[in-house]
Amino acid sequence: MASIFTLPRPTLSFYFPKYRKVFNCNGLQSPFLKDWHLGLSRKERFEPFTSTASIELRRRRRTLICAVNQDAEKAFKKTVEVDRLIDMLREANPSELQKLVVENILAFNETFWIRLAARSDTCKSDDDKKDYEELATAVMSIVDRIVHKTHEKIDSATDVLKEILEPVVNEEEETPWPPKDPEALKTMEKKVFQMEQEGKLDEGFLAEVSAQLRQAKEDADKPGLQAMLQKVLQLYASTVLSKRSYVKKGNEVLKAEQFLETVIKGFLILFSIIHLMT
């Protein structure tokens, strides 16, 4: 009696060979399959596709589908946000346009410009396309001015910081801390007070000091510079605090406010010490 060869049902195991169960059938004679080695030795035989593996595969498939759906949902929400911003910019007058650009300056990235170009390309009328081109030109001009002003502020803040550190910085060798000359520290304190009086110690200055401090800490080869920058922050905080002191109300000394400001000054000193130790 001729042997019977039954093909297995088309399951996922066919797409994952290591889970496919192969049957040995020496009686099968077919020109199409004559060169196939359907029989495997006992050592080479693969394990059948188990129910546990099937469950794990379905779980991974669901996880992958969820991840894809979440990414698609995020992309859709981002597109909706960009479209809303573009619509607001189109409806704004020149003064409102500048305000919107300033308030949303971080939104003008590659995604925004690609979306704006896509909307321009899908316009059905030449007038609408021209409106988009004019909007792109106006927004780009405002962004360029903001970036230019930001660079100017950074350069200005860098110059102010250099001037404050000048009494204690030695360009020829590693700057020691504390300075060898006690008068150098006093001069630096006077410069901080002077710069604050001139209104040069603004948010841009604080951002510059913080950026330089992070860089010095990452380099880890200029402990003296770290200490100096931390001292600048401490002097700035102390100067601003004394200028805005609430200790006195008329001729009366408010003990609670005096105690609070003393605690704040102590905290600033402690913060400086902790920062230098970490």
MARDOZA-958308 format. One record per residue: x, y, z of N, C-alpha, C in turn; residue in three letters. Coordinates in steps of 0.001 Angstrom, whole numbers, plus 500000, padded with zeros to 6 digits. Layout:
<<X Y Z> <X Y Z> <X Y Z> "ala">,
...
***
This chain:
<<500862 498806 500000> <500000 500000 500000> <500890 501233 500000> "met">,
<<500533 502133 499134> <501352 503346 499044> <501161 504189 500283> "ala">,
<<502241 504758 500700> <502157 505613 501888> <501439 506902 501542> "ser">,
<<500792 507469 502551> <500009 508686 502358> <500748 509864 502964> "ile">,
<<500890 510923 502205> <501557 512137 502695> <500513 513242 502821> "phe">,
<<500319 513718 504052> <499325 514757 504308> <500027 516067 504591> "thr">,
<<499714 517081 503793> <500316 518391 504019> <499733 519011 505268> "leu">,
<<500548 519619 506086> <500022 520283 507286> <499244 521527 506910> "pro">,
<<498395 521970 507826> <497645 523196 507587> <498596 524391 507512> "arg">,
<<498270 525379 506689> <499139 526571 506582> <499051 527426 507834> "pro">,
<<499963 527240 508742> <500008 528018 509978> <501225 528923 509955> "thr">,
<<501374 529711 511018> <502522 530616 511115> <503839 529870 511188> "leu">,
<<503765 528570 511494> <505015 527816 511601> <505744 527727 510268> "ser">,
<<505041 527902 509171> <505692 527864 507873> <506595 529064 507663> "phe">,
<<506310 530137 508359> <507124 531344 508215> <508265 531389 509222> "tyr">,
<<508291 530436 510121> <509343 530352 511130> <509898 528940 511083> "phe">,
<<510880 528673 510209> <511359 527309 509946> <511787 526552 511185> "pro">,
<<512329 527208 512148> <512852 526464 513298> <511733 525854 514137> "lys">,
<<510497 526342 513933> <509363 525778 514649> <508565 524800 513782> "tyr">,
<<509001 524609 512494> <508234 523771 511569> <508518 522295 511831> "arg">,
<<507442 521524 511855> <507607 520083 512022> <507644 519421 510646> "lys">,
<<508701 518694 510371> <508887 518064 509064> <508660 516572 509197> "val">,
<<507900 515991 508284> <507560 514578 508332> <508390 513810 507309> "phe">,
<<508819 512614 507687> <509616 511767 506810> <508686 510870 505994> "asn">,
<<508801 510954 504704> <507946 510124 503850> <508778 509607 502677> "cys">,
<<509226 508343 502801> <510056 507779 501742> <509231 507332 500540> "asn">,
<<507918 507191 500741> <507091 506661 499661> <506604 507707 498701> "gly">,
<<506850 508989 499008> <506357 510056 498133> <507242 510162 496892> "leu">,
<<506621 510055 495702> <507350 510179 494447> <506735 511328 493661> "gln">,
<<507431 512448 493574> <506913 513600 492846> <508072 514322 492187> "ser">,
<<507979 514595 490859> <509062 515329 490179> <509313 516683 490812> "pro">,
<<508259 517291 491342> <508409 518626 491922> <509195 518589 493230> "phe">,
<<509079 517467 493953> <509703 517363 495266> <510861 516382 495282> "leu">,
<<511312 515922 494115> <512297 514848 494117> <513639 515291 494676> "lys">,
<<513949 516589 494558> <515235 517069 495066> <515138 517593 496484> "asp">,
<<513962 517535 497071> <513790 518021 498447> <514146 516909 499416> "trp">,
<<514851 517244 500457> <515181 516276 501505> <514205 516498 502642> "his">,
<<513063 515875 502506> <512031 516086 503518> <512325 515336 504802> "leu">,
<<513107 514309 504730> <513397 513550 505929> <514606 514092 506652> "gly">,
<<514513 514161 507960> <515615 514628 508789> <515957 513546 509785> "leu">,
<<517201 513511 510148> <517605 512571 511179> <517021 512987 512510> "ser">,
<<517089 512120 513482> <516513 512405 514789> <517191 513605 515429> "arg">,
<<518493 513749 515224> <519231 514850 515839> <518871 516188 515196> "lys">,
<<518538 516160 513857> <518292 517395 513143> <516834 517824 513180> "glu">,
<<515957 516955 513712> <514528 517227 513652> <514173 518433 514517> "arg">,
<<513324 519298 513961> <512905 520492 514687> <511699 520182 515563> "phe">,
<<511553 521018 516580> <510402 520887 517457> <509183 521495 516778> "glu">,
<<508005 520928 517000> <506797 521514 516417> <506495 522872 517027> "pro">,
<<505667 523626 516337> <505267 524968 516803> <504356 524801 518010> "phe">,
<<504820 525165 519167> <504084 524921 520406> <503064 526010 520660> "thr">,
<<502117 525713 521520> <501089 526693 521881> <501698 527851 522651> "ser">,
<<502720 527562 523480> <503381 528631 524242> <504060 529619 523304> "thr">,
<<504739 529088 522294> <505389 529961 521316> <504363 530768 520535> "ala">,
<<503227 530133 520235> <502171 530850 519514> <501621 532005 520334> "ser">,
<<501432 531777 521623> <500941 532840 522511> <501950 533976 522592> "ile">,
<<503232 533627 522711> <504280 534643 522794> <504346 535459 521504> "glu">,
<<504173 534769 520371> <504200 535466 519087> <503045 536451 518971> "leu">,
<<501861 536010 519404> <500701 536905 519354> <500893 538095 520278> "arg">,
<<501506 537841 521445> <501750 538936 522390> <502707 539959 521790> "arg">,
<<503774 539476 521168> <504732 540391 520542> <504084 541157 519391> "arg">,
<<503229 540466 518653> <502549 541133 517536> <501644 542250 518056> "arg">,
<<500925 541991 519138> <500067 543025 519717> <500889 544198 520215> "arg">,
<<502045 543888 520841> <502917 544956 521333> <503420 545823 520187> "thr">,
<<503812 545159 519080> <504301 545900 517915> <503203 546769 517314> "leu">,
<<502001 546218 517220> <500875 546982 516669> <500562 548184 517543> "ile">,
<<500588 547981 518876> <500327 549093 519799> <501372 550190 519644> "cys">,
<<502652 549769 519512> <503724 550759 519362> <503552 551553 518071> "ala">,
<<503199 550851 516986> <502984 551536 515707> <501808 552491 515802> "val">,
<<500733 552030 516452> <499554 552888 516598> <499862 554125 517427> "asn">,
<<500659 553951 518496> <501022 555093 519338> <501865 556097 518565> "gln">,
<<502820 555592 517772> <503642 556499 516964> <502787 557259 515950> "asp">,
<<501847 556550 515336> <500966 557206 514368> <500091 558254 515044> "ala">,
<<499631 557929 516253> <498790 558878 516988> <499581 560126 517372> "glu">,
<<500830 559928 517815> <501674 561074 518163> <501938 561949 516937> "lys">,
<<502229 561312 515809> <502490 562071 514583> <501252 562858 514159> "ala">,
<<500078 562234 514312> <498836 562922 513945> <498593 564125 514849> "phe">,
<<498784 563942 516161> <498591 565051 517101> <499569 566186 516814> "lys">,
<<500816 565820 516475> <501814 566838 516159> <501402 567620 514920> "lys">,
<<500890 566927 513919> <500440 567606 512701> <499284 568551 512992> "thr">,
<<498363 568109 513850> <497229 568961 514223> <497716 570227 514926> "val">,
<<498704 570075 515827> <499251 571237 516535> <499919 572214 515567> "glu">,
<<500689 571678 514624> <501363 572543 513644> <500341 573257 512766> "val">,
<<499305 572536 512344> <498255 573156 511524> <497543 574269 512283> "asp">,
<<497307 574046 513562> <496650 575077 514372> <497520 576331 514459> "arg">,
<<498830 576128 514648> <499744 577268 514708> <499790 578004 513367> "leu">,
<<499829 577262 512272> <499853 577891 510947> <498590 578716 510715> "ile">,
<<497454 578178 511112> <496194 578915 510949> <496196 580202 511773> "asp">,
<<496722 580134 512992> <496800 581327 513835> <497721 582376 513215> "met">,
<<498834 581921 512657> <499772 582850 512023> <499154 583506 510790> "leu">,
<<498377 582758 510046> <497754 583301 508834> <496724 584380 509169> "arg">,
<<496028 584193 510287> <494966 585127 510657> <495485 586345 511420> "glu">,
<<496742 586311 511870> <497277 587388 512711> <497686 588593 511873> "ala">,
<<497549 589783 512492> <498071 591000 511863> <499565 591102 512164> "asn">,
<<500292 592056 511585> <501755 592117 511766> <502217 592131 513223> "pro">,
<<501551 592912 514089> <501975 592971 515495> <501669 591660 516210> "ser">,
<<500506 591079 515925> <500153 589793 516531> <501063 588684 516018> "glu">,
<<501462 588793 514755> <502345 587782 514173> <503680 587732 514900> "leu">,
<<504252 588887 515175> <505532 588924 515875> <505400 588341 517279> "gln">,
<<504307 588660 517954> <504083 588134 519299> <503932 586620 519272> "lys">,
<<503197 586105 518294> <503016 584657 518177> <504335 583946 517905> "leu">,
<<505155 584536 517051> <506450 583922 516739> <507337 583877 517979> "val">,
<<507351 584965 518748> <508164 585007 519967> <507674 583977 520974> "val">,
<<506363 583866 521132> <505798 582939 522114> <505994 581479 521708> "glu">,
<<506111 581220 520414> <506236 579839 519925> <507555 579619 519194> "asn">,
<<508597 580308 519628> <509866 580288 518910> <510430 578875 518757> "ile">,
<<510207 578004 519757> <510750 576646 519684> <509966 575754 518728> "leu">,
<<508805 576218 518291> <507979 575400 517393> <508415 575505 515938> "ala">,
<<509276 576476 515635> <509667 576683 514236> <510882 575822 513900> "phe">,
<<510626 574526 513879> <511670 573556 513571> <511433 572966 512178> "asn">,
<<512135 571904 511880> <512035 571288 510553> <510616 570809 510256> "glu">,
<<509954 570251 511278> <508587 569753 511092> <507638 570865 510658> "thr">,
<<507787 572040 511273> <506919 573169 510934> <507092 573570 509472> "phe">,
<<508336 573725 509029> <508579 574206 507666> <508162 573175 506627> "trp">,
<<508336 571894 506940> <507893 570850 506009> <506375 570872 505869> "ile">,
<<505689 571029 507006> <504229 571064 506967> <503728 572308 506230> "arg">,
<<504381 573435 506453> <503993 574667 505767> <504179 574526 504255> "leu">,
<<505279 573908 503850> <505522 573688 502422> <504493 572727 501829> "ala">,
<<504118 571701 502609> <503126 570735 502127> <501768 571396 501921> "ala">,
<<501388 572259 502851> <500112 572955 502703> <500142 573921 501520> "arg">,
<<501294 574516 501294> <501419 575413 500145> <501301 574648 498828> "ser">,
<<501886 573455 498787> <501846 572652 497558> <500443 572149 497230> "asp">,
<<499617 571975 498264> <498268 571443 498032> <497229 572538 497786> "thr">,
<<497672 573780 497732> <496730 574879 497481> <496154 574771 496066> "cys">,
<<494870 575055 495951> <494205 574981 494653> <494265 576299 493885> "lys">,
<<494493 577388 494609> <494547 578692 493941> <495922 579321 494113> "ser">,
<<496305 580122 493151> <497597 580809 493216> <497624 581847 494336> "asp">,
<<496475 582434 494648> <496421 583436 495719> <496750 582815 497071> "asp">,
<<496173 581637 497335> <496465 580958 498603> <497939 580571 498684> "asp">,
<<498477 580095 497580> <499894 579718 497569> <500781 580937 497822> "lys">,
<<500404 582059 497260> <501165 583291 497482> <501084 583721 498940> "lys">,
<<499907 583541 499560> <499747 583882 500979> <500687 583049 501844> "asp">,
<<500803 581762 501538> <501707 580893 502298> <503161 581315 502108> "tyr">,
<<503521 581692 500900> <504896 582125 500644> <505218 583404 501411> "glu">,
<<504277 584338 501438> <504485 585582 502185> <504553 585311 503687> "glu">,
<<503717 584382 504156> <503753 584022 505579> <505100 583406 505946> "leu">,
<<505599 582513 505107> <506896 581878 505372> <508010 582916 505419> "ala">,
<<507980 583871 504510> <509001 584923 504488> <508941 585780 505746> "thr">,
<<507725 586156 506160> <507563 587002 507347> <508014 586282 508611> "ala">,
<<507603 585022 508766> <507982 584250 509958> <509488 584046 510002> "val">,
<<510081 583711 508873> <511527 583485 508829> <512299 584754 509174> "met">,
<<511801 585891 508738> <512455 587165 509043> <512425 587447 510542> "ser">,
<<511279 587200 511178> <511161 587430 512625> <512057 586472 513397> "ile">,
<<512075 585209 512995> <512920 584216 513667> <514391 584599 513550> "val">,
<<514811 585056 512378> <516205 585474 512180> <516573 586635 513104> "asp">,
<<515657 587581 513258> <515934 588719 514144> <516055 588266 515592> "arg">,
<<515193 587345 516005> <515250 586837 517380> <516565 586112 517630> "ile">,
<<516969 585276 516673> <518234 584540 516816> <519410 585506 516881> "val">,
<<519375 586541 516043> <520460 587530 516031> <520543 588259 517374> "his">,
<<519396 588665 517910> <519384 589347 519205> <519861 588418 520316> "lys">,
<<519489 587157 520226> <519929 586185 521232> <521442 586044 521220> "thr">,
<<522022 585974 520028> <523480 585888 519917> <524150 587140 520487> "his">,
<<523544 588286 520247> <524096 589528 520794> <524068 589510 522320> "glu">,
<<522965 589028 522891> <522863 588961 524348> <523880 587989 524927> "lys">,
<<524072 586867 524234> <525057 585890 524711> <526456 586485 524685> "ile">,
<<526791 587167 523590> <528107 587802 523492> <528275 588865 524572> "asp">,
<<527215 589634 524807> <527271 590673 525833> <527449 590061 527215> "ser">,
<<526695 588991 527498> <526807 588323 528798> <528194 587723 528987> "ala">,
<<528771 587193 527911> <530127 586635 527989> <531142 587723 528314> "thr">,
<<530989 588887 527698> <531899 590006 527976> <531777 590468 529430> "asp">,
<<530552 590521 529940> <530337 590927 531338> <530996 589933 532286> "val">,
<<530828 588644 532015> <531429 587620 532871> <532949 587698 532829> "leu">,
<<533514 587906 531653> <534973 588034 531543> <535480 589216 532358> "lys">,
<<534741 590313 532315> <535157 591498 533066> <535100 591253 534570> "glu">,
<<534102 590511 535024> <533989 590209 536454> <535119 589297 536909> "ile">,
<<535473 588323 536075> <536506 587350 536452> <537926 587856 536214> "leu">,
<<538057 588971 535544> <539385 589478 535185> <540333 589614 536377> "glu">,
<<539890 590103 537546> <540830 590268 538670> <541402 588959 539205> "pro">,
<<540691 587838 538992> <541140 586581 539602> <541613 585556 538576> "val">,
<<541520 585868 537296> <541903 584913 536255> <543333 585158 535819> "val">,
<<544071 584058 535712> <545436 584100 535204> <545459 583329 533890> "asn">,
<<545654 584030 532784> <545587 583403 531466> <546800 582535 531160> "glu">,
<<547899 582736 531863> <549128 582011 531546> <549203 580658 532247> "glu">,
<<548518 580484 533352> <548578 579231 534092> <547222 578942 534724> "glu">,
<<547105 577749 535306> <545859 577357 535952> <545531 578315 537091> "glu">,
<<544289 578793 537093> <543873 579779 538088> <543613 579094 539421> "thr">,
<<544314 579491 540471> <544086 578872 541783> <542841 579459 542446> "pro">,
<<542286 578706 543359> <541165 579208 544148> <541295 578682 545573> "trp">,
<<541208 579566 546571> <540993 581018 546447> <542209 581727 545855> "pro">,
<<542014 582956 545347> <543129 583686 544724> <544252 583958 545717> "pro">,
<<545466 583996 545191> <546616 584279 546055> <546555 585695 546611> "lys">,
<<546034 586612 545819> <545906 588003 546254> <544505 588232 546821> "asp">,
<<544369 588491 548116> <543045 588718 548716> <542311 589906 548101> "pro">,
<<543066 590888 547623> <542433 592065 547032> <541713 591722 545723> "glu">,
<<542160 590659 545060> <541533 590266 543791> <540080 589868 544008> "ala">,
<<539815 589150 545100> <538447 588737 545401> <537569 589936 545727> "leu">,
<<538129 590898 546466> <537366 592112 546786> <537044 592903 545519> "lys">,
<<538023 592948 544600> <537790 593647 543332> <536680 592972 542534> "thr">,
<<536666 591644 542552> <535624 590908 541846> <534253 591200 542454> "met">,
<<534182 591275 543773> <532924 591592 544447> <532432 592986 544058> "glu">,
<<533363 593939 543968> <532981 595300 543570> <532455 595328 542136> "lys">,
<<533083 594526 541270> <532633 594488 539881> <531225 593903 539768> "lys">,
<<530948 592870 540565> <529599 592293 540556> <528578 593336 540978> "val">,
<<528889 594069 542046> <527979 595112 542529> <527796 596201 541470> "phe">,
<<528907 596595 540825> <528847 597636 539800> <528004 597189 538601> "gln">,
<<528230 595957 538148> <527469 595443 537004> <525982 595337 537328> "met">,
<<525681 594996 538556> <524272 594888 538944> <523617 596260 538962> "glu">,
<<524367 597268 539411> <523853 598632 539424> <523590 599132 538003> "gln">,
<<524410 598693 537068> <524256 599115 535670> <523206 598292 534921> "glu">,
<<522621 597314 535604> <521574 596501 534985> <522079 595470 534003> "gly">,
<<523342 595079 534112> <523925 594125 533171> <523790 592672 533627> "lys">,
<<523396 592481 534879> <523277 591117 535397> <521824 590659 535268> "leu">,
<<521419 590352 534055> <520047 589935 533799> <519977 588420 533629> "asp">,
<<518845 587942 533091> <518670 586503 532904> <519693 585935 531918> "glu">,
<<520066 586730 530916> <521073 586269 529970> <522420 586032 530634> "gly">,
<<522757 586899 531586> <524013 586735 532313> <523977 585459 533154> "phe">,
<<522867 585235 533854> <522747 584028 534674> <522820 582772 533807> "leu">,
<<522193 582821 532634> <522249 581676 531727> <523679 581413 531260> "ala">,
<<524424 582483 531001> <525817 582339 530566> <526679 581738 531672> "glu">,
<<526506 582220 532896> <527283 581680 534023> <526954 580204 534232> "val">,
<<525671 579869 534178> <525262 578476 534370> <525822 577581 533272> "ser">,
<<525811 578068 532031> <526347 577281 530918> <527853 577064 531066> "ala">,
<<528563 578118 531442> <530011 578001 531647> <530326 577060 532809> "gln">,
<<529485 577104 533833> <529691 576245 534998> <529490 574780 534635> "leu">,
<<528454 574488 533858> <528228 573108 533415> <529380 572612 532550> "arg">,
<<529874 573489 531668> <530985 573104 530805> <532242 572828 531612> "gln">,
<<532508 573679 532593> <533693 573485 533436> <533592 572200 534245> "ala">,
<<532383 571888 534677> <532192 570662 535450> <532363 569429 534573> "lys">,
<<531904 569494 533321> <532070 568369 532397> <533538 568164 532043> "glu">,
<<534265 569269 531851> <535690 569153 531527> <536476 568551 532683> "asp">,
<<536082 568912 533905> <536666 568339 535131> <538167 568577 535266> "ala">,
<<538726 569487 534497> <540158 569761 534604> <540438 571201 535042> "asp">,
<<539366 571927 535418> <539533 573309 535857> <538730 573557 537134> "lys">,
<<539155 572941 538231> <538412 573133 539486> <538406 574580 539953> "pro">,
<<539484 575315 539642> <539528 576721 540032> <538459 577535 539333> "gly">,
<<538218 577248 538047> <537192 577960 537292> <535803 577633 537826> "leu">,
<<535579 576376 538189> <534290 576002 538779> <534016 576805 540039> "gln">,
<<535021 576892 540894> <534860 577629 542154> <534594 579105 541898> "ala">,
<<535278 579670 540915> <535087 581089 540584> <533669 581361 540105> "met">,
<<533191 580534 539201> <531845 580724 538658> <530788 580552 539739> "leu">,
<<531008 579592 540616> <530066 579409 541722> <530077 580621 542645> "gln">,
<<531246 581197 542829> <531361 582405 543651> <530626 583570 542999> "lys">,
<<530696 583670 541677> <529981 584733 540963> <528481 584612 541196> "val">,
<<527956 583394 541104> <526528 583187 541356> <526158 583557 542786> "leu">,
<<527030 583191 543705> <526777 583505 545116> <526775 585017 545345> "gln">,
<<527746 585714 544759> <527818 587173 544914> <526615 587852 544264> "leu">,
<<526215 587333 543118> <525054 587913 542437> <523800 587766 543293> "tyr">,
<<523587 586557 543821> <522406 586324 544650> <522427 587203 545887> "ala">,
<<523594 587330 546495> <523718 588159 547693> <523454 589630 547376> "ser">,
<<523957 590102 546229> <523764 591505 545834> <522293 591809 545566> "thr">,
<<521649 590921 544814> <520230 591119 544500> <519393 591034 545757> "val">,
<<519739 590106 546646> <518975 589937 547886> <519086 591164 548772> "leu">,
<<520298 591727 548872> <520474 592918 549705> <519766 594126 549102> "ser">,
<<519715 594176 547771> <519040 595290 547105> <517537 595222 547314> "lys">,
<<517010 594002 547370> <515569 593818 547519> <515223 593371 548937> "arg">,
<<515988 593822 549875> <515791 593393 551255> <514456 593886 551801> "ser">,
<<513813 592997 552556> <512546 593340 553211> <512711 593356 554732> "tyr">,
<<513982 593459 555166> <514245 593421 556605> <513663 594647 557293> "val">,
<<513772 595806 556644> <513306 597047 557264> <512001 597505 556642> "lys">,
<<511116 597940 557508> <509864 598558 557099> <509819 599923 557758> "lys">,
<<510261 600916 556993> <510483 602230 557594> <511744 602173 558431> "gly">,
<<511643 602516 559698> <512775 602418 560624> <512720 601149 561459> "asn">,
<<511695 600344 561235> <511508 599136 562040> <512196 597945 561378> "glu">,
<<512929 597162 562164> <513594 595957 561683> <512661 594770 561897> "val">,
<<512331 594082 560812> <511450 592922 560892> <512293 591680 561150> "leu">,
<<512193 591155 562360> <513034 590028 562768> <512794 588792 561895> "lys">,
<<511547 588545 561557> <511241 587348 560760> <511893 587425 559380> "ala">,
<<511803 588602 558742> <512416 588774 557422> <513933 588720 557508> "glu">,
<<514481 589276 558576> <515931 589245 558769> <516410 587809 558926> "gln">,
<<515672 587023 559690> <516028 585616 559881> <515932 584854 558558> "phe">,
<<514867 585128 557787> <514675 584437 556514> <515809 584739 555542> "leu">,
<<516224 585997 555450> <517301 586355 554533> <518628 585757 554988> "glu">,
<<518827 585660 556292> <520040 585014 556809> <520069 583541 556420> "thr">,
<<518911 582881 556528> <518816 581470 556143> <519096 581296 554654> "val">,
<<518557 582206 553835> <518769 582121 552385> <520239 582293 552033> "ile">,
<<520895 583261 552676> <522326 583460 552420> <523126 582227 552829> "lys">,
<<522758 581650 553982> <523435 580435 554426> <523214 579285 553465> "gly">,
<<522004 579200 552935> <521701 578152 551963> <522539 578317 550698> "phe">,
<<522717 579561 550258> <523527 579811 549064> <524967 579363 549274> "leu">,
<<525504 579640 550452> <526878 579214 550757> <526959 577697 550790> "ile">,
<<525972 577051 551447> <525955 575595 551530> <525829 574973 550145> "leu">,
<<524986 575566 549306> <524816 575069 547942> <526130 575147 547170> "phe">,
<<526872 576216 547372> <528161 576376 546690> <529126 575275 547100> "ser">,
<<529149 574968 548402> <530061 573927 548905> <529676 572565 548344> "ile">,
<<528369 572258 548372> <527903 570968 547870> <528207 570825 546389> "ile">,
<<528008 571907 545640> <528247 571870 544191> <529714 571585 543884> "his">,
<<530601 572136 544671> <532027 571934 544424> <532478 570537 544824> "leu">,
<<531750 569919 545758> <532119 568582 546214> <531590 567501 545284> "met">,
<<530541 567802 544505> <529939 566794 543626> <530572 566823 542252> "thr">,
***
